[in-house]
Amino acid sequence: MPRTTITLSEERYRALKQVAARSGQTITEVVDQALELAGVNTVEAVREMLAEASRRASLTDEEAMEMALRETAATRAEDFTRRSA
């Protein structure tokens, strides 16, 4: 797995550590989830979503993409709500 360095303010770094500790996750896991919520997905993840949507119904590529985008947004909202509680 590649490594990278980011620069955060002291306050943001402390907040990140607190979120990770409270949720029982590593900082890497918290950052990864935040990136997903921001819409940073791999091409592979998007293809998997489209394939799943197509399997579940007879859809055109456009319909499958629309469904995948709706489901992604709903999942992100649910995850955000669950983590914020």
C-alpha positions as CSV (number, residue, x, y, z in Angstrom):
1,M,0.0,0.0,0.0
2,P,1.5,3.4,-0.9
3,R,2.2,5.9,1.9
4,T,1.6,9.6,1.7
5,T,2.1,12.5,4.0
6,I,-0.5,15.2,4.6
7,T,-0.2,18.3,6.7
8,L,-3.0,19.0,9.2
9,S,-3.5,21.7,11.8
10,E,-3.0,20.5,15.4
11,E,-6.7,20.9,16.0
12,R,-7.7,18.8,13.0
13,Y,-5.1,16.1,13.9
14,R,-6.4,15.9,17.5
15,A,-9.9,15.6,16.2
16,L,-8.9,12.9,13.8
17,K,-7.2,10.9,16.5
18,Q,-10.3,11.3,18.7
19,V,-12.7,10.1,16.0
20,A,-10.5,7.1,15.3
21,A,-10.2,6.2,19.0
22,R,-14.0,6.6,19.6
23,S,-14.9,4.5,16.6
24,G,-12.2,1.8,17.3
25,Q,-10.6,2.5,13.9
26,T,-7.2,3.5,12.7
27,I,-6.6,7.0,11.4
28,T,-6.1,5.4,8.0
29,E,-9.5,3.8,8.1
30,V,-11.1,7.1,9.1
31,V,-9.4,9.0,6.3
32,D,-10.3,6.2,3.8
33,Q,-14.0,6.5,4.8
34,A,-13.9,10.3,4.5
35,L,-12.4,10.0,1.0
36,E,-15.3,7.6,0.1
37,L,-17.8,10.1,1.5
38,A,-16.2,12.8,-0.6
39,G,-16.7,10.7,-3.7
40,V,-13.1,9.5,-4.1
41,N,-13.7,6.0,-5.5
42,T,-11.5,3.6,-7.4
43,V,-12.5,2.7,-11.0
44,E,-12.9,-0.9,-9.7
45,A,-15.4,0.1,-7.0
46,V,-17.5,2.0,-9.5
47,R,-17.5,-0.9,-12.0
48,E,-18.6,-3.3,-9.2
49,M,-21.5,-0.9,-8.3
50,L,-22.5,-0.8,-11.9
51,A,-22.3,-4.6,-12.4
52,E,-24.4,-5.1,-9.3
53,A,-27.0,-2.7,-10.4
54,S,-27.2,-4.3,-13.8
55,R,-27.5,-7.8,-12.3
56,R,-30.4,-6.7,-10.1
57,A,-32.5,-5.5,-13.0
58,S,-32.5,-5.3,-16.7
59,L,-31.1,-1.8,-17.1
60,T,-29.3,0.2,-19.7
61,D,-25.9,1.4,-18.8
62,E,-27.3,4.9,-18.1
63,E,-30.0,3.5,-15.8
64,A,-27.4,1.3,-14.0
65,M,-25.2,4.4,-13.5
66,E,-28.1,6.4,-12.2
67,M,-29.0,3.7,-9.8
68,A,-25.4,3.3,-8.6
69,L,-25.1,7.0,-8.0
70,R,-28.3,7.1,-6.0
71,E,-27.3,4.0,-3.9
72,T,-23.8,5.4,-3.3
73,A,-25.3,8.7,-2.1
74,A,-27.8,6.9,0.2
75,T,-25.1,4.7,1.6
76,R,-22.8,7.6,2.3
77,A,-25.6,9.5,4.0
78,E,-26.4,6.5,6.2
79,D,-22.8,6.0,7.1
80,F,-22.4,9.7,8.0
81,T,-25.6,9.6,10.1
82,R,-24.5,6.5,11.9
83,R,-21.0,7.8,12.6
84,S,-22.4,11.2,13.7
85,A,-24.7,9.6,16.3
